[in-house]
Amino acid sequence: MNVYVVAVGKLKEQYWRDAIAEYQKRLSRYCRLEIVEVAESKNTSRAAKDIAKARDEEAARLLAAVRGKCVVLDMGGKEASSEDLGQLVKEAQDRGESLTFVIGGSDGLGRAVLERADVSVRFGRITFPHQLCRVVLTEQIYRAFCIASGTPYHK
């Protein structure tokens, strides 16, 4: 099974990349996890119309990388438990479909991405920095595969 994490921007710090690499290694027994980083908008204006334009630019890049079922991380999404994600993984496995998890940029997701989403989830009511969100997401994907396969979660 193929799983994609598509996110705006690059992880600059090595410790974030190391954390994600650890979960990619752990996930290799269940799936192929690919991290796809798309370019951030070069917009620096904080005017509402410019922010919307930047989100739309990023949305086009994000959508070009979506494969299979599209799961967006969005503050307006349904709060998801690890068990919920495990069920999502199990259903995708049973259907033989790929999963793409989408993380937007600092100004959020463009309307086109939200409309394309098959599922919209959030990890609670707090806001994570985007770099940390990627690490939390990859850990949760690993946990979801453990839950779906009935194997114990390794700390």
URNOR-V970438 format. One record per residue. N is the residue number from 1. RES is the residue in three letters. SS is DSSP state (~ for helix, > for strand, _ for the rest). D_CENTER is the distance of its C-alpha to the mean C-alpha in Angstrom with 1 decimal. Layout:
{{N | RES | SS | D_CENTER} {N | RES | SS | D_CENTER}}
This chain:
{{1 | MET | _ | 16.0} {2 | ASN | > | 13.3} {3 | VAL | > | 9.6} {4 | TYR | > | 7.5} {5 | VAL | > | 4.5} {6 | VAL | > | 5.8} {7 | ALA | > | 6.6} {8 | VAL | > | 10.1} {9 | GLY | _ | 12.6} {10 | LYS | _ | 13.6} {11 | LEU | _ | 13.8} {12 | LYS | _ | 17.5} {13 | GLU | _ | 18.5} {14 | GLN | ~ | 19.3} {15 | TYR | ~ | 18.6} {16 | TRP | ~ | 14.8} {17 | ARG | ~ | 14.9} {18 | ASP | ~ | 17.3} {19 | ALA | ~ | 15.2} {20 | ILE | ~ | 12.2} {21 | ALA | ~ | 15.1} {22 | GLU | ~ | 16.6} {23 | TYR | ~ | 13.8} {24 | GLN | ~ | 13.6} {25 | LYS | ~ | 17.4} {26 | ARG | ~ | 17.3} {27 | LEU | ~ | 15.0} {28 | SER | _ | 17.4} {29 | ARG | _ | 19.7} {30 | TYR | _ | 17.4} {31 | CYS | _ | 15.3} {32 | ARG | > | 14.5} {33 | LEU | > | 11.1} {34 | GLU | > | 10.8} {35 | ILE | > | 9.0} {36 | VAL | > | 9.7} {37 | GLU | > | 10.7} {38 | VAL | > | 12.4} {39 | ALA | _ | 15.4} {40 | GLU | _ | 15.6} {41 | SER | _ | 18.4} {42 | LYS | _ | 21.7} {43 | ASN | _ | 22.8} {44 | THR | _ | 24.4} {45 | SER | _ | 26.1} {46 | ARG | _ | 25.2} {47 | ALA | _ | 27.0} {48 | ALA | ~ | 25.2} {49 | LYS | ~ | 25.8} {50 | ASP | ~ | 24.5} {51 | ILE | ~ | 21.3} {52 | ALA | ~ | 20.8} {53 | LYS | ~ | 21.7} {54 | ALA | ~ | 19.2} {55 | ARG | ~ | 16.3} {56 | ASP | ~ | 17.8} {57 | GLU | ~ | 18.0} {58 | GLU | ~ | 14.4} {59 | ALA | ~ | 13.6} {60 | ALA | ~ | 15.9} {61 | ARG | ~ | 14.2} {62 | LEU | ~ | 10.7} {63 | LEU | ~ | 12.5} {64 | ALA | ~ | 14.5} {65 | ALA | _ | 11.7} {66 | VAL | _ | 10.5} {67 | ARG | _ | 12.3} {68 | GLY | _ | 13.2} {69 | LYS | > | 11.7} {70 | CYS | > | 9.1} {71 | VAL | > | 7.0} {72 | VAL | > | 6.3} {73 | LEU | > | 6.1} {74 | ASP | > | 9.7} {75 | MET | > | 12.9} {76 | GLY | > | 14.7} {77 | GLY | > | 12.8} {78 | LYS | > | 14.4} {79 | GLU | > | 14.4} {80 | ALA | _ | 13.0} {81 | SER | _ | 14.8} {82 | SER | ~ | 14.2} {83 | GLU | ~ | 16.7} {84 | ASP | ~ | 15.0} {85 | LEU | ~ | 11.9} {86 | GLY | ~ | 14.7} {87 | GLN | ~ | 16.4} {88 | LEU | ~ | 13.5} {89 | VAL | ~ | 13.4} {90 | LYS | ~ | 17.2} {91 | GLU | ~ | 17.5} {92 | ALA | ~ | 15.4} {93 | GLN | ~ | 17.6} {94 | ASP | ~ | 20.7} {95 | ARG | ~ | 20.0} {96 | GLY | _ | 19.2} {97 | GLU | _ | 16.2} {98 | SER | _ | 13.0} {99 | LEU | > | 9.6} {100 | THR | > | 6.8} {101 | PHE | > | 3.3} {102 | VAL | > | 3.8} {103 | ILE | > | 4.7} {104 | GLY | _ | 8.4} {105 | GLY | > | 11.4} {106 | SER | _ | 14.0} {107 | ASP | _ | 15.6} {108 | GLY | > | 12.7} {109 | LEU | _ | 11.8} {110 | GLY | _ | 14.7} {111 | ARG | ~ | 16.5} {112 | ALA | ~ | 16.0} {113 | VAL | ~ | 12.2} {114 | LEU | ~ | 13.0} {115 | GLU | ~ | 15.8} {116 | ARG | ~ | 14.1} {117 | ALA | _ | 11.6} {118 | ASP | _ | 12.9} {119 | VAL | > | 11.3} {120 | SER | > | 10.4} {121 | VAL | > | 9.8} {122 | ARG | > | 10.4} {123 | PHE | _ | 11.2} {124 | GLY | _ | 14.8} {125 | ARG | _ | 16.7} {126 | ILE | _ | 16.3} {127 | THR | _ | 14.4} {128 | PHE | _ | 12.8} {129 | PRO | _ | 13.2} {130 | HIS | ~ | 10.2} {131 | GLN | ~ | 11.2} {132 | LEU | ~ | 11.5} {133 | CYS | ~ | 8.2} {134 | ARG | ~ | 6.8} {135 | VAL | ~ | 9.7} {136 | VAL | ~ | 9.6} {137 | LEU | ~ | 6.3} {138 | THR | ~ | 8.0} {139 | GLU | ~ | 11.1} {140 | GLN | ~ | 10.2} {141 | ILE | ~ | 9.3} {142 | TYR | ~ | 12.6} {143 | ARG | ~ | 14.3} {144 | ALA | ~ | 13.4} {145 | PHE | ~ | 15.0} {146 | CYS | ~ | 17.9} {147 | ILE | ~ | 18.4} {148 | ALA | ~ | 18.3} {149 | SER | ~ | 20.8} {150 | GLY | _ | 22.9} {151 | THR | _ | 22.9} {152 | PRO | _ | 23.2} {153 | TYR | _ | 20.4} {154 | HIS | _ | 21.5} {155 | LYS | _ | 21.4}}
